[in-house]
Amino acid sequence: MIKEHDCVVLTKNVSTEGLETGDVGTVVHIHKDGTAYEVEFMTLTGQTVAVVTLLAGDVRPLSRRDLAHARELQTV
């Protein structure tokens, strides 16, 4: 179960925000018992890129086999 302040992985692109599948964000609010999440995405230096509401199927919890990866943010 995903909780507030958990890191989650995006499972689909959100092109309107410049986010891509695999981007990692932090849950800042849970809607309706986990049907949706408010997730903050930041650069590795701590600059907020986007705060978006995502359905439960749009994110997944981190797993022990996930590997961190960096990409340069493209402006939208």
mmCIF file of the N, C-alpha and C atoms, coordinates in Angstrom:
data_MODEL
# 
_entry.id   MODEL 
# 
loop_
_atom_site.group_PDB 
_atom_site.id 
_atom_site.type_symbol 
_atom_site.label_atom_id 
_atom_site.label_alt_id 
_atom_site.label_comp_id 
_atom_site.label_asym_id 
_atom_site.label_entity_id 
_atom_site.label_seq_id 
_atom_site.pdbx_PDB_ins_code 
_atom_site.Cartn_x 
_atom_site.Cartn_y 
_atom_site.Cartn_z 
_atom_site.occupancy 
_atom_site.B_iso_or_equiv 
_atom_site.pdbx_formal_charge 
_atom_site.auth_seq_id 
_atom_site.auth_comp_id 
_atom_site.auth_asym_id 
_atom_site.auth_atom_id 
_atom_site.pdbx_PDB_model_num 
ATOM 1   N N  . MET A 1 1  ? 0.834   -1.183 0.000   1.00 0.00 ? 1  MET A N  1 
ATOM 2   C CA . MET A 1 1  ? 0.000   0.000  0.000   1.00 0.00 ? 1  MET A CA 1 
ATOM 3   C C  . MET A 1 1  ? 0.882   1.251  0.000   1.00 0.00 ? 1  MET A C  1 
ATOM 4   N N  . ILE A 1 2  ? 0.560   2.195  -0.831  1.00 0.00 ? 2  ILE A N  1 
ATOM 5   C CA . ILE A 1 2  ? 1.316   3.451  -0.933  1.00 0.00 ? 2  ILE A CA 1 
ATOM 6   C C  . ILE A 1 2  ? 0.824   4.406  0.144   1.00 0.00 ? 2  ILE A C  1 
ATOM 7   N N  . LYS A 1 3  ? 1.790   5.029  0.840   1.00 0.00 ? 3  LYS A N  1 
ATOM 8   C CA . LYS A 1 3  ? 1.473   5.967  1.913   1.00 0.00 ? 3  LYS A CA 1 
ATOM 9   C C  . LYS A 1 3  ? 2.031   7.352  1.583   1.00 0.00 ? 3  LYS A C  1 
ATOM 10  N N  . GLU A 1 4  ? 1.553   8.370  2.313   1.00 0.00 ? 4  GLU A N  1 
ATOM 11  C CA . GLU A 1 4  ? 2.120   9.715  2.149   1.00 0.00 ? 4  GLU A CA 1 
ATOM 12  C C  . GLU A 1 4  ? 3.613   9.664  2.405   1.00 0.00 ? 4  GLU A C  1 
ATOM 13  N N  . HIS A 1 5  ? 4.360   10.414 1.632   1.00 0.00 ? 5  HIS A N  1 
ATOM 14  C CA . HIS A 1 5  ? 5.816   10.549 1.693   1.00 0.00 ? 5  HIS A CA 1 
ATOM 15  C C  . HIS A 1 5  ? 6.557   9.368  1.084   1.00 0.00 ? 5  HIS A C  1 
ATOM 16  N N  . ASP A 1 6  ? 5.832   8.364  0.560   1.00 0.00 ? 6  ASP A N  1 
ATOM 17  C CA . ASP A 1 6  ? 6.496   7.280  -0.164  1.00 0.00 ? 6  ASP A CA 1 
ATOM 18  C C  . ASP A 1 6  ? 6.955   7.797  -1.523  1.00 0.00 ? 6  ASP A C  1 
ATOM 19  N N  . CYS A 1 7  ? 8.066   7.264  -1.986  1.00 0.00 ? 7  CYS A N  1 
ATOM 20  C CA . CYS A 1 7  ? 8.490   7.521  -3.359  1.00 0.00 ? 7  CYS A CA 1 
ATOM 21  C C  . CYS A 1 7  ? 7.781   6.526  -4.257  1.00 0.00 ? 7  CYS A C  1 
ATOM 22  N N  . VAL A 1 8  ? 7.335   7.003  -5.407  1.00 0.00 ? 8  VAL A N  1 
ATOM 23  C CA . VAL A 1 8  ? 6.629   6.154  -6.372  1.00 0.00 ? 8  VAL A CA 1 
ATOM 24  C C  . VAL A 1 8  ? 7.229   6.367  -7.756  1.00 0.00 ? 8  VAL A C  1 
ATOM 25  N N  . VAL A 1 9  ? 6.975   5.404  -8.631  1.00 0.00 ? 9  VAL A N  1 
ATOM 26  C CA . VAL A 1 9  ? 7.486   5.438  -9.996  1.00 0.00 ? 9  VAL A CA 1 
ATOM 27  C C  . VAL A 1 9  ? 6.315   5.672  -10.943 1.00 0.00 ? 9  VAL A C  1 
ATOM 28  N N  . LEU A 1 10 ? 6.472   6.612  -11.838 1.00 0.00 ? 10 LEU A N  1 
ATOM 29  C CA . LEU A 1 10 ? 5.448   6.915  -12.829 1.00 0.00 ? 10 LEU A CA 1 
ATOM 30  C C  . LEU A 1 10 ? 5.386   5.782  -13.861 1.00 0.00 ? 10 LEU A C  1 
ATOM 31  N N  . THR A 1 11 ? 4.172   5.313  -14.164 1.00 0.00 ? 11 THR A N  1 
ATOM 32  C CA . THR A 1 11 ? 4.022   4.193  -15.100 1.00 0.00 ? 11 THR A CA 1 
ATOM 33  C C  . THR A 1 11 ? 3.511   4.633  -16.469 1.00 0.00 ? 11 THR A C  1 
ATOM 34  N N  . LYS A 1 12 ? 3.369   5.933  -16.672 1.00 0.00 ? 12 LYS A N  1 
ATOM 35  C CA . LYS A 1 12 ? 2.955   6.455  -17.984 1.00 0.00 ? 12 LYS A CA 1 
ATOM 36  C C  . LYS A 1 12 ? 3.534   7.859  -18.152 1.00 0.00 ? 12 LYS A C  1 
ATOM 37  N N  . ASN A 1 13 ? 3.690   8.279  -19.378 1.00 0.00 ? 13 ASN A N  1 
ATOM 38  C CA . ASN A 1 13 ? 4.144   9.649  -19.636 1.00 0.00 ? 13 ASN A CA 1 
ATOM 39  C C  . ASN A 1 13 ? 3.044   10.637 -19.276 1.00 0.00 ? 13 ASN A C  1 
ATOM 40  N N  . VAL A 1 14 ? 3.457   11.787 -18.746 1.00 0.00 ? 14 VAL A N  1 
ATOM 41  C CA . VAL A 1 14 ? 2.548   12.921 -18.525 1.00 0.00 ? 14 VAL A CA 1 
ATOM 42  C C  . VAL A 1 14 ? 3.184   14.083 -19.278 1.00 0.00 ? 14 VAL A C  1 
ATOM 43  N N  . SER A 1 15 ? 2.974   14.089 -20.595 1.00 0.00 ? 15 SER A N  1 
ATOM 44  C CA . SER A 1 15 ? 3.677   15.015 -21.480 1.00 0.00 ? 15 SER A CA 1 
ATOM 45  C C  . SER A 1 15 ? 3.379   16.474 -21.171 1.00 0.00 ? 15 SER A C  1 
ATOM 46  N N  . THR A 1 16 ? 2.190   16.771 -20.647 1.00 0.00 ? 16 THR A N  1 
ATOM 47  C CA . THR A 1 16 ? 1.854   18.162 -20.330 1.00 0.00 ? 16 THR A CA 1 
ATOM 48  C C  . THR A 1 16 ? 2.750   18.725 -19.236 1.00 0.00 ? 16 THR A C  1 
ATOM 49  N N  . GLU A 1 17 ? 3.363   17.841 -18.451 1.00 0.00 ? 17 GLU A N  1 
ATOM 50  C CA . GLU A 1 17 ? 4.255   18.271 -17.367 1.00 0.00 ? 17 GLU A CA 1 
ATOM 51  C C  . GLU A 1 17 ? 5.718   17.935 -17.653 1.00 0.00 ? 17 GLU A C  1 
ATOM 52  N N  . GLY A 1 18 ? 5.988   17.338 -18.803 1.00 0.00 ? 18 GLY A N  1 
ATOM 53  C CA . GLY A 1 18 ? 7.359   16.950 -19.142 1.00 0.00 ? 18 GLY A CA 1 
ATOM 54  C C  . GLY A 1 18 ? 7.825   15.717 -18.388 1.00 0.00 ? 18 GLY A C  1 
ATOM 55  N N  . LEU A 1 19 ? 6.894   14.924 -17.869 1.00 0.00 ? 19 LEU A N  1 
ATOM 56  C CA . LEU A 1 19 ? 7.245   13.734 -17.092 1.00 0.00 ? 19 LEU A CA 1 
ATOM 57  C C  . LEU A 1 19 ? 7.196   12.502 -17.977 1.00 0.00 ? 19 LEU A C  1 
ATOM 58  N N  . GLU A 1 20 ? 8.087   11.549 -17.684 1.00 0.00 ? 20 GLU A N  1 
ATOM 59  C CA . GLU A 1 20 ? 8.172   10.328 -18.479 1.00 0.00 ? 20 GLU A CA 1 
ATOM 60  C C  . GLU A 1 20 ? 8.050   9.101  -17.595 1.00 0.00 ? 20 GLU A C  1 
ATOM 61  N N  . THR A 1 21 ? 7.590   8.020  -18.203 1.00 0.00 ? 21 THR A N  1 
ATOM 62  C CA . THR A 1 21 ? 7.529   6.739  -17.506 1.00 0.00 ? 21 THR A CA 1 
ATOM 63  C C  . THR A 1 21 ? 8.874   6.466  -16.835 1.00 0.00 ? 21 THR A C  1 
ATOM 64  N N  . GLY A 1 22 ? 8.827   6.076  -15.570 1.00 0.00 ? 22 GLY A N  1 
ATOM 65  C CA . GLY A 1 22 ? 10.054  5.795  -14.824 1.00 0.00 ? 22 GLY A CA 1 
ATOM 66  C C  . GLY A 1 22 ? 10.505  6.930  -13.932 1.00 0.00 ? 22 GLY A C  1 
ATOM 67  N N  . ASP A 1 23 ? 9.967   8.141  -14.138 1.00 0.00 ? 23 ASP A N  1 
ATOM 68  C CA . ASP A 1 23 ? 10.320  9.251  -13.248 1.00 0.00 ? 23 ASP A CA 1 
ATOM 69  C C  . ASP A 1 23 ? 9.838   8.934  -11.832 1.00 0.00 ? 23 ASP A C  1 
ATOM 70  N N  . VAL A 1 24 ? 10.584  9.385  -10.852 1.00 0.00 ? 24 VAL A N  1 
ATOM 71  C CA . VAL A 1 24 ? 10.280  9.102  -9.452  1.00 0.00 ? 24 VAL A CA 1 
ATOM 72  C C  . VAL A 1 24 ? 9.769   10.368 -8.779  1.00 0.00 ? 24 VAL A C  1 
ATOM 73  N N  . GLY A 1 25 ? 8.683   10.227 -8.038  1.00 0.00 ? 25 GLY A N  1 
ATOM 74  C CA . GLY A 1 25 ? 8.102   11.353 -7.312  1.00 0.00 ? 25 GLY A CA 1 
ATOM 75  C C  . GLY A 1 25 ? 7.769   10.942 -5.893  1.00 0.00 ? 25 GLY A C  1 
ATOM 76  N N  . THR A 1 26 ? 7.318   11.909 -5.110  1.00 0.00 ? 26 THR A N  1 
ATOM 77  C CA . THR A 1 26 ? 6.953   11.684 -3.710  1.00 0.00 ? 26 THR A CA 1 
ATOM 78  C C  . THR A 1 26 ? 5.477   11.966 -3.517  1.00 0.00 ? 26 THR A C  1 
ATOM 79  N N  . VAL A 1 27 ? 4.782   11.031 -2.882  1.00 0.00 ? 27 VAL A N  1 
ATOM 80  C CA . VAL A 1 27 ? 3.358   11.200 -2.601  1.00 0.00 ? 27 VAL A CA 1 
ATOM 81  C C  . VAL A 1 27 ? 3.195   12.259 -1.512  1.00 0.00 ? 27 VAL A C  1 
ATOM 82  N N  . VAL A 1 28 ? 2.433   13.307 -1.817  1.00 0.00 ? 28 VAL A N  1 
ATOM 83  C CA . VAL A 1 28 ? 2.202   14.367 -0.844  1.00 0.00 ? 28 VAL A CA 1 
ATOM 84  C C  . VAL A 1 28 ? 0.772   14.376 -0.329  1.00 0.00 ? 28 VAL A C  1 
ATOM 85  N N  . HIS A 1 29 ? -0.122  13.614 -0.990  1.00 0.00 ? 29 HIS A N  1 
ATOM 86  C CA . HIS A 1 29 ? -1.500  13.515 -0.518  1.00 0.00 ? 29 HIS A CA 1 
ATOM 87  C C  . HIS A 1 29 ? -2.143  12.286 -1.146  1.00 0.00 ? 29 HIS A C  1 
ATOM 88  N N  . ILE A 1 30 ? -3.005  11.623 -0.381  1.00 0.00 ? 30 ILE A N  1 
ATOM 89  C CA . ILE A 1 30 ? -3.727  10.461 -0.876  1.00 0.00 ? 30 ILE A CA 1 
ATOM 90  C C  . ILE A 1 30 ? -5.200  10.824 -0.981  1.00 0.00 ? 30 ILE A C  1 
ATOM 91  N N  . HIS A 1 31 ? -5.794  10.569 -2.142  1.00 0.00 ? 31 HIS A N  1 
ATOM 92  C CA . HIS A 1 31 ? -7.205  10.851 -2.381  1.00 0.00 ? 31 HIS A CA 1 
ATOM 93  C C  . HIS A 1 31 ? -8.035  9.575  -2.241  1.00 0.00 ? 31 HIS A C  1 
ATOM 94  N N  . LYS A 1 32 ? -9.170  9.660  -1.585  1.00 0.00 ? 32 LYS A N  1 
ATOM 95  C CA . LYS A 1 32 ? -10.188 8.598  -1.536  1.00 0.00 ? 32 LYS A CA 1 
ATOM 96  C C  . LYS A 1 32 ? -9.603  7.202  -1.338  1.00 0.00 ? 32 LYS A C  1 
ATOM 97  N N  . ASP A 1 33 ? -8.942  6.992  -0.222  1.00 0.00 ? 33 ASP A N  1 
ATOM 98  C CA . ASP A 1 33 ? -8.411  5.668  0.137   1.00 0.00 ? 33 ASP A CA 1 
ATOM 99  C C  . ASP A 1 33 ? -7.506  5.058  -0.928  1.00 0.00 ? 33 ASP A C  1 
ATOM 100 N N  . GLY A 1 34 ? -6.744  5.884  -1.608  1.00 0.00 ? 34 GLY A N  1 
ATOM 101 C CA . GLY A 1 34 ? -5.759  5.379  -2.555  1.00 0.00 ? 34 GLY A CA 1 
ATOM 102 C C  . GLY A 1 34 ? -6.235  5.241  -3.981  1.00 0.00 ? 34 GLY A C  1 
ATOM 103 N N  . THR A 1 35 ? -7.376  5.843  -4.326  1.00 0.00 ? 35 THR A N  1 
ATOM 104 C CA . THR A 1 35 ? -7.805  5.793  -5.728  1.00 0.00 ? 35 THR A CA 1 
ATOM 105 C C  . THR A 1 35 ? -6.990  6.746  -6.593  1.00 0.00 ? 35 THR A C  1 
ATOM 106 N N  . ALA A 1 36 ? -6.412  7.767  -5.951  1.00 0.00 ? 36 ALA A N  1 
ATOM 107 C CA . ALA A 1 36 ? -5.564  8.731  -6.657  1.00 0.00 ? 36 ALA A CA 1 
ATOM 108 C C  . ALA A 1 36 ? -4.560  9.311  -5.669  1.00 0.00 ? 36 ALA A C  1 
ATOM 109 N N  . TYR A 1 37 ? -3.487  9.867  -6.223  1.00 0.00 ? 37 TYR A N  1 
ATOM 110 C CA . TYR A 1 37 ? -2.405  10.424 -5.405  1.00 0.00 ? 37 TYR A CA 1 
ATOM 111 C C  . TYR A 1 37 ? -1.980  11.777 -5.947  1.00 0.00 ? 37 TYR A C  1 
ATOM 112 N N  . GLU A 1 38 ? -1.652  12.669 -5.044  1.00 0.00 ? 38 GLU A N  1 
ATOM 113 C CA . GLU A 1 38 ? -0.996  13.922 -5.406  1.00 0.00 ? 38 GLU A CA 1 
ATOM 114 C C  . GLU A 1 38 ? 0.496   13.634 -5.281  1.00 0.00 ? 38 GLU A C  1 
ATOM 115 N N  . VAL A 1 39 ? 1.242   13.791 -6.374  1.00 0.00 ? 39 VAL A N  1 
ATOM 116 C CA . VAL A 1 39 ? 2.658   13.416 -6.385  1.00 0.00 ? 39 VAL A CA 1 
ATOM 117 C C  . VAL A 1 39 ? 3.502   14.600 -6.819  1.00 0.00 ? 39 VAL A C  1 
ATOM 118 N N  . GLU A 1 40 ? 4.560   14.863 -6.057  1.00 0.00 ? 40 GLU A N  1 
ATOM 119 C CA . GLU A 1 40 ? 5.505   15.937 -6.391  1.00 0.00 ? 40 GLU A CA 1 
ATOM 120 C C  . GLU A 1 40 ? 6.724   15.323 -7.057  1.00 0.00 ? 40 GLU A C  1 
ATOM 121 N N  . PHE A 1 41 ? 7.091   15.893 -8.204  1.00 0.00 ? 41 PHE A N  1 
ATOM 122 C CA . PHE A 1 41 ? 8.282   15.470 -8.937  1.00 0.00 ? 41 PHE A CA 1 
ATOM 123 C C  . PHE A 1 41 ? 9.302   16.594 -8.855  1.00 0.00 ? 41 PHE A C  1 
ATOM 124 N N  . MET A 1 42 ? 10.548  16.243 -8.535  1.00 0.00 ? 42 MET A N  1 
ATOM 125 C CA . MET A 1 42 ? 11.603  17.239 -8.344  1.00 0.00 ? 42 MET A CA 1 
ATOM 126 C C  . MET A 1 42 ? 12.859  16.827 -9.100  1.00 0.00 ? 42 MET A C  1 
ATOM 127 N N  . THR A 1 43 ? 13.688  17.840 -9.388  1.00 0.00 ? 43 THR A N  1 
ATOM 128 C CA . THR A 1 43 ? 15.014  17.549 -9.920  1.00 0.00 ? 43 THR A CA 1 
ATOM 129 C C  . THR A 1 43 ? 15.858  16.974 -8.793  1.00 0.00 ? 43 THR A C  1 
ATOM 130 N N  . LEU A 1 44 ? 17.014  16.441 -9.143  1.00 0.00 ? 44 LEU A N  1 
ATOM 131 C CA . LEU A 1 44 ? 17.896  15.880 -8.120  1.00 0.00 ? 44 LEU A CA 1 
ATOM 132 C C  . LEU A 1 44 ? 18.477  16.940 -7.197  1.00 0.00 ? 44 LEU A C  1 
ATOM 133 N N  . THR A 1 45 ? 18.364  18.211 -7.579  1.00 0.00 ? 45 THR A N  1 
ATOM 134 C CA . THR A 1 45 ? 18.838  19.295 -6.708  1.00 0.00 ? 45 THR A CA 1 
ATOM 135 C C  . THR A 1 45 ? 17.713  19.892 -5.872  1.00 0.00 ? 45 THR A C  1 
ATOM 136 N N  . GLY A 1 46 ? 16.507  19.326 -5.970  1.00 0.00 ? 46 GLY A N  1 
ATOM 137 C CA . GLY A 1 46 ? 15.414  19.746 -5.110  1.00 0.00 ? 46 GLY A CA 1 
ATOM 138 C C  . GLY A 1 46 ? 14.440  20.757 -5.679  1.00 0.00 ? 46 GLY A C  1 
ATOM 139 N N  . GLN A 1 47 ? 14.554  21.095 -6.955  1.00 0.00 ? 47 GLN A N  1 
ATOM 140 C CA . GLN A 1 47 ? 13.633  22.049 -7.577  1.00 0.00 ? 47 GLN A CA 1 
ATOM 141 C C  . GLN A 1 47 ? 12.373  21.305 -8.008  1.00 0.00 ? 47 GLN A C  1 
ATOM 142 N N  . THR A 1 48 ? 11.209  21.785 -7.556  1.00 0.00 ? 48 THR A N  1 
ATOM 143 C CA . THR A 1 48 ? 9.951   21.153 -7.943  1.00 0.00 ? 48 THR A CA 1 
ATOM 144 C C  . THR A 1 48 ? 9.708   21.361 -9.429  1.00 0.00 ? 48 THR A C  1 
ATOM 145 N N  . VAL A 1 49 ? 9.402   20.267 -10.114 1.00 0.00 ? 49 VAL A N  1 
ATOM 146 C CA . VAL A 1 49 ? 9.092   20.289 -11.539 1.00 0.00 ? 49 VAL A CA 1 
ATOM 147 C C  . VAL A 1 49 ? 7.585   20.331 -11.730 1.00 0.00 ? 49 VAL A C  1 
ATOM 148 N N  . ALA A 1 50 ? 6.873   19.495 -10.967 1.00 0.00 ? 50 ALA A N  1 
ATOM 149 C CA . ALA A 1 50 ? 5.419   19.413 -11.100 1.00 0.00 ? 50 ALA A CA 1 
ATOM 150 C C  . ALA A 1 50 ? 4.827   18.753 -9.865  1.00 0.00 ? 50 ALA A C  1 
ATOM 151 N N  . VAL A 1 51 ? 3.607   19.138 -9.555  1.00 0.00 ? 51 VAL A N  1 
ATOM 152 C CA . VAL A 1 51 ? 2.787   18.445 -8.575  1.00 0.00 ? 51 VAL A CA 1 
ATOM 153 C C  . VAL A 1 51 ? 1.517   18.069 -9.321  1.00 0.00 ? 51 VAL A C  1 
ATOM 154 N N  . VAL A 1 52 ? 1.286   16.762 -9.470  1.00 0.00 ? 52 VAL A N  1 
ATOM 155 C CA . VAL A 1 52 ? 0.164   16.299 -10.300 1.00 0.00 ? 52 VAL A CA 1 
ATOM 156 C C  . VAL A 1 52 ? -0.678  15.287 -9.545  1.00 0.00 ? 52 VAL A C  1 
ATOM 157 N N  . THR A 1 53 ? -1.956  15.248 -9.888  1.00 0.00 ? 53 THR A N  1 
ATOM 158 C CA . THR A 1 53 ? -2.860  14.235 -9.365  1.00 0.00 ? 53 THR A CA 1 
ATOM 159 C C  . THR A 1 53 ? -2.866  13.071 -10.342 1.00 0.00 ? 53 THR A C  1 
ATOM 160 N N  . LEU A 1 54 ? -2.584  11.882 -9.829  1.00 0.00 ? 54 LEU A N  1 
ATOM 161 C CA . LEU A 1 54 ? -2.470  10.693 -10.664 1.00 0.00 ? 54 LEU A CA 1 
ATOM 162 C C  . LEU A 1 54 ? -3.350  9.583  -10.114 1.00 0.00 ? 54 LEU A C  1 
ATOM 163 N N  . LEU A 1 55 ? -3.963  8.831  -11.001 1.00 0.00 ? 55 LEU A N  1 
ATOM 164 C CA . LEU A 1 55 ? -4.740  7.671  -10.584 1.00 0.00 ? 55 LEU A CA 1 
ATOM 165 C C  . LEU A 1 55 ? -3.804  6.584  -10.063 1.00 0.00 ? 55 LEU A C  1 
ATOM 166 N N  . ALA A 1 56 ? -4.349  5.690  -9.268  1.00 0.00 ? 56 ALA A N  1 
ATOM 167 C CA . ALA A 1 56 ? -3.532  4.640  -8.658  1.00 0.00 ? 56 ALA A CA 1 
ATOM 168 C C  . ALA A 1 56 ? -2.764  3.830  -9.704  1.00 0.00 ? 56 ALA A C  1 
ATOM 169 N N  . GLY A 1 57 ? -3.362  3.598  -10.873 1.00 0.00 ? 57 GLY A N  1 
ATOM 170 C CA . GLY A 1 57 ? -2.691  2.832  -11.915 1.00 0.00 ? 57 GLY A CA 1 
ATOM 171 C C  . GLY A 1 57 ? -1.592  3.578  -12.647 1.00 0.00 ? 57 GLY A C  1 
ATOM 172 N N  . ASP A 1 58 ? -1.452  4.867  -12.368 1.00 0.00 ? 58 ASP A N  1 
ATOM 173 C CA . ASP A 1 58 ? -0.430  5.687  -13.036 1.00 0.00 ? 58 ASP A CA 1 
ATOM 174 C C  . ASP A 1 58 ? 0.910   5.668  -12.307 1.00 0.00 ? 58 ASP A C  1 
ATOM 175 N N  . VAL A 1 59 ? 0.935   5.093  -11.106 1.00 0.00 ? 59 VAL A N  1 
ATOM 176 C CA . VAL A 1 59 ? 2.166   5.016  -10.311 1.00 0.00 ? 59 VAL A CA 1 
ATOM 177 C C  . VAL A 1 59 ? 2.275   3.627  -9.698  1.00 0.00 ? 59 VAL A C  1 
ATOM 178 N N  . ARG A 1 60 ? 3.501   3.295  -9.301  1.00 0.00 ? 60 ARG A N  1 
ATOM 179 C CA . ARG A 1 60 ? 3.726   2.051  -8.565  1.00 0.00 ? 60 ARG A CA 1 
ATOM 180 C C  . ARG A 1 60 ? 4.749   2.318  -7.479  1.00 0.00 ? 60 ARG A C  1 
ATOM 181 N N  . PRO A 1 61 ? 4.735   1.498  -6.424  1.00 0.00 ? 61 PRO A N  1 
ATOM 182 C CA . PRO A 1 61 ? 5.746   1.678  -5.388  1.00 0.00 ? 61 PRO A CA 1 
ATOM 183 C C  . PRO A 1 61 ? 7.136   1.341  -5.925  1.00 0.00 ? 61 PRO A C  1 
ATOM 184 N N  . LEU A 1 62 ? 8.145   1.882  -5.280  1.00 0.00 ? 62 LEU A N  1 
ATOM 185 C CA . LEU A 1 62 ? 9.514   1.488  -5.605  1.00 0.00 ? 62 LEU A CA 1 
ATOM 186 C C  . LEU A 1 62 ? 9.701   0.020  -5.264  1.00 0.00 ? 62 LEU A C  1 
ATOM 187 N N  . SER A 1 63 ? 10.554  -0.656 -6.010  1.00 0.00 ? 63 SER A N  1 
ATOM 188 C CA . SER A 1 63 ? 10.883  -2.044 -5.679  1.00 0.00 ? 63 SER A CA 1 
ATOM 189 C C  . SER A 1 63 ? 12.380  -2.148 -5.380  1.00 0.00 ? 63 SER A C  1 
ATOM 190 N N  . ARG A 1 64 ? 12.765  -3.249 -4.801  1.00 0.00 ? 64 ARG A N  1 
ATOM 191 C CA . ARG A 1 64 ? 14.174  -3.470 -4.454  1.00 0.00 ? 64 ARG A CA 1 
ATOM 192 C C  . ARG A 1 64 ? 15.050  -3.569 -5.689  1.00 0.00 ? 64 ARG A C  1 
ATOM 193 N N  . ARG A 1 65 ? 14.460  -3.786 -6.842  1.00 0.00 ? 65 ARG A N  1 
ATOM 194 C CA . ARG A 1 65 ? 15.236  -3.950 -8.073  1.00 0.00 ? 65 ARG A CA 1 
ATOM 195 C C  . ARG A 1 65 ? 15.279  -2.684 -8.927  1.00 0.00 ? 65 ARG A C  1 
ATOM 196 N N  . ASP A 1 66 ? 14.675  -1.594 -8.442  1.00 0.00 ? 66 ASP A N  1 
ATOM 197 C CA . ASP A 1 66 ? 14.715  -0.338 -9.197  1.00 0.00 ? 66 ASP A CA 1 
ATOM 198 C C  . ASP A 1 66 ? 16.105  0.274  -9.135  1.00 0.00 ? 66 ASP A C  1 
ATOM 199 N N  . LEU A 1 67 ? 16.507  0.856  -10.246 1.00 0.00 ? 67 LEU A N  1 
ATOM 200 C CA . LEU A 1 67 ? 17.814  1.496  -10.367 1.00 0.00 ? 67 LEU A CA 1 
ATOM 201 C C  . LEU A 1 67 ? 17.607  2.967  -10.679 1.00 0.00 ? 67 LEU A C  1 
ATOM 202 N N  . ALA A 1 68 ? 18.286  3.833  -9.963  1.00 0.00 ? 68 ALA A N  1 
ATOM 203 C CA . ALA A 1 68 ? 18.177  5.272  -10.216 1.00 0.00 ? 68 ALA A CA 1 
ATOM 204 C C  . ALA A 1 68 ? 18.821  5.607  -11.560 1.00 0.00 ? 68 ALA A C  1 
ATOM 205 N N  . HIS A 1 69 ? 18.235  6.593  -12.247 1.00 0.00 ? 69 HIS A N  1 
ATOM 206 C CA . HIS A 1 69 ? 18.727  7.001  -13.554 1.00 0.00 ? 69 HIS A CA 1 
ATOM 207 C C  . HIS A 1 69 ? 18.467  8.504  -13.684 1.00 0.00 ? 69 HIS A C  1 
ATOM 208 N N  . ALA A 1 70 ? 19.372  9.234  -14.256 1.00 0.00 ? 70 ALA A N  1 
ATOM 209 C CA . ALA A 1 70 ? 19.180  10.681 -14.421 1.00 0.00 ? 70 ALA A CA 1 
ATOM 210 C C  . ALA A 1 70 ? 18.971  11.011 -15.898 1.00 0.00 ? 70 ALA A C  1 
ATOM 211 N N  . ARG A 1 71 ? 18.089  11.971 -16.137 1.00 0.00 ? 71 ARG A N  1 
ATOM 212 C CA . ARG A 1 71 ? 17.876  12.511 -17.482 1.00 0.00 ? 71 ARG A CA 1 
ATOM 213 C C  . ARG A 1 71 ? 17.687  14.016 -17.342 1.00 0.00 ? 71 ARG A C  1 
ATOM 214 N N  . GLU A 1 72 ? 18.048  14.736 -18.369 1.00 0.00 ? 72 GLU A N  1 
ATOM 215 C CA . GLU A 1 72 ? 17.882  16.193 -18.337 1.00 0.00 ? 72 GLU A CA 1 
ATOM 216 C C  . GLU A 1 72 ? 16.442  16.533 -18.673 1.00 0.00 ? 72 GLU A C  1 
ATOM 217 N N  . LEU A 1 73 ? 15.846  17.401 -17.879 1.00 0.00 ? 73 LEU A N  1 
ATOM 218 C CA . LEU A 1 73 ? 14.462  17.798 -18.058 1.00 0.00 ? 73 LEU A CA 1 
ATOM 219 C C  . LEU A 1 73 ? 14.329  18.649 -19.321 1.00 0.00 ? 73 LEU A C  1 
ATOM 220 N N  . GLN A 1 74 ? 13.388  18.261 -20.153 1.00 0.00 ? 74 GLN A N  1 
ATOM 221 C CA . GLN A 1 74 ? 13.093  19.035 -21.354 1.00 0.00 ? 74 GLN A CA 1 
ATOM 222 C C  . GLN A 1 74 ? 12.008  20.040 -21.030 1.00 0.00 ? 74 GLN A C  1 
ATOM 223 N N  . THR A 1 75 ? 12.130  21.263 -21.506 1.00 0.00 ? 75 THR A N  1 
ATOM 224 C CA . THR A 1 75 ? 11.109  22.258 -21.253 1.00 0.00 ? 75 THR A CA 1 
ATOM 225 C C  . THR A 1 75 ? 9.898   21.994 -22.134 1.00 0.00 ? 75 THR A C  1 
ATOM 226 N N  . VAL A 1 76 ? 8.713   22.273 -21.558 1.00 0.00 ? 76 VAL A N  1 
ATOM 227 C CA . VAL A 1 76 ? 7.473   22.038 -22.315 1.00 0.00 ? 76 VAL A CA 1 
ATOM 228 C C  . VAL A 1 76 ? 6.868   23.336 -22.758 1.00 0.00 ? 76 VAL A C  1 
# 
